[in-house]
Amino acid sequence: MSDLFQTATARNRPKPLAAQIRPTRLDDIVGQRHLLAPGTVLRNIVASGRVGALLLWGPPGTGKTTVARAIGNEIGKEFRELHPAHNNVSDIKELGKEAQVRDLLVFADEVHRFSSSQSDYLLGLVEDGIFDLIGATTGNPSFVLTPALVSRMTVFRLEPLTVEEMKDVVAEPWLTSKRKGSQSKSRKRLLRNSPPMQAAMPDAHLQRWIG
């Protein structure tokens, strides 16, 4: 009974604002035009339908997870996530088995925190082309990942959003929904806590701009 209650509670729990407004297509993502504009290397890779092994490198909050999910949507493969705090080598092996019967895109978040055994097993699957892999890291790959893994991944660097791009995010229509009131409060909180926005505007100006 308690398991059923917990499952129902989890199902009815509202998603965080970031999850509610997360773009699902690369064309809808604000910023990172050096990577996401038509004709760029990354867009051409996605258009091929097979991404191989990619590494998204950038500070927190630059959209690594969003880009990975959007790529998964566009190439039409089953999306699976791995995290070093939640998954071990046996989980990676299970994904390898699953990939034998369906096309998978595996997203390895915080890949720099994977243990050597986890990294070695991922490396083997990448070398054999068992599934497509997108890794995400906040650290310089040359220093935080094993050379063998980095050498087999195409690295793309994400940059922090500019103030103008953050304004574009706030202006996007998908920030407005039936829960406009609660989202408005969340939007204000997100902007006030954003270091780029705080650095670019005096607090009084910021208060007036976000209403």
N, C-alpha and C positions, 0 to 999 in steps of 0.2 A: 504493500500500500504506500509506504513512504517513497519507494522508487517511482511509482506512478505519479505521486504528488510532486516530486522533484522534477520529473520530466515535464509535467504540465506547467509548472512554474517557469522552467527555463524556456519553454516554447512561447509563453505569454509575456516574457520579460521584454520591455522595449529595447531596441537596438541603440547603441551609442550614436550620437549625432554623426560622427565620422563615418560609421557604417551605413547610416541612412542616406547620406548624400554622396557616397563614394561613386565616382563615374564608372561606367561599365565598358566604355569604349575609349580607345586611345585618342580619338578626335575630341573627346569631351574633357580631357585632362588639361587643366590650366598649368602653364609653365612647361619647362623641359623641352622647349621647341627644338633645341639643338639635337635632341634624340627622337622626338615624336613627330616632327614635321614630315609631310610627304616627301619621299625620295631619300630620306636619311637611311643610314646603314641598318638601324634597328627596324624601321618600318619595312624595309626590303626583306629582312630576315623573317619578320612576322608574315609578310605576304606570301612567302614560300610555303607556309604551313608547317614548317618544322624548325624549331629554334635551336635545337642541339643543347648546348650548355652556355647560359648567359649569367653574368654577375652584375647586379645593380649595386653600385657603390655610392653612398651619399649620407649626409647627416640625418638624424632622426627627423621625421616629418616632411621629407621631400617627396614622398609618394612611391616608395619602392614597392610596397604591397599593392597599392592601387594599380601601378603599371603592370605588375605581374598578373594580377587578376584580369585586367583588361586584355592582356595578351592571351590568356587562357580563353576568354570569351571569343576572341577574334579567330583563333585557330581551331576552336571547337573541340578541344581535348578535355578529358576529365581532369579537374583541378584538385590536387592534393597538397596539403601543407605539412611540413616538418619543422619542428622547433627543438633545439638541443635540450631544453628544459623538460619537454614532454615526451620526446621520442628517443628510442634507443636503436641499437643495431638491428634487433629483431623486427622493429617497425619498418626499417628501411628494407630489410629482406622481404617483408610482406608486400611492400610496394613493388619490389622487383617481380614478385610472383604475379601480382595483379596486372602489371604492365604486359605480361605474356598474353593476356586475353583482351585487353582494351588499351587504347592510346591514352597515356597519362602525361600531364604536365605537372611536375613536382616543384613546389616552391619551398626552398630551404631558407627560412628566415633566420637572421643572425647566424649565418653559416660559419662565421669566425669563432663561434663558441662551441662548435661541434668537436668532440674528442677526436683523437688521432684514429681510433678504430672506426668511428662513424664516418670520418672524412675518407678513410681508405675504402670503405665499402661503397660510399657514394661514388668515389673515383672509378671503381670497377664497373659500376652500372653505367656511368657516363661514357667510359671508354668503349663499352659494348653497345652503346646506343639503345639501352633497354627502355629508357624514357627520356623525355625532354626535361631539362633542369634549369630553373632560375634560382640563383642564390642572391641573398641580400646581405650587405655588410655595411657597417658604419666606419670601419677602419680601412686603412690603406691595404689593399689585398697583398701587396708585396711583403708586408710585415706580419699580417694577421692570419693568412691562409698558407697552407702547405704549397710549396712551389709546384708540385705535381698537379694539384687541383687547379691552381690559377692558370697554369700553362694550357689547360684544356678548356678554358672558359673564355668567352668574349666579354670583355669588361666595358661597362658603360657607367659613366659618372653622372650622378644627378646633382643639381645645384639647388641651394635654398631659393624659395620663392622671393621675388622682389615685392616691394610694397604695392606696386601697381598690379602685379599678378594676384596678390592677396585681395585687393579691391575687386578684381574680376571674379574671384571665387565667391565673395560675399554677394556680388550682384547676380550670380547665376540663378536662374529660376528654380533649380532643384533645391535651393535653400528654403523655399517657401512651400508649405504644405498645410494640411488641416491642423497640424500642431504648431501653428505659426508662433503662438505666444512663447512656448517653451523653447522652440528653436531660436527665437530672437534672443532670449536670455543666454542660451548656449553660445550663440554667435558672438555676443558681446564679450563673454568670458574668454572665448578662444582668442579674440583679437587683443584684448587687454593683456593677455599672458604671452603674446607673441613678441619675442625680442626684436625682430626686424621692424614690426609696427611701432613698438615702444621707442625704438631708437630714432625712427623717422619722424615722429610727431610728438609735440608737447602733449601732456596728458589732457589738457583742456580741449585741444584741437581733436584729439582722439575721441574724447567723450562726445563731442558734437557730431563727428563724422559717423560714428556707429549708432547714434541716436539713443 
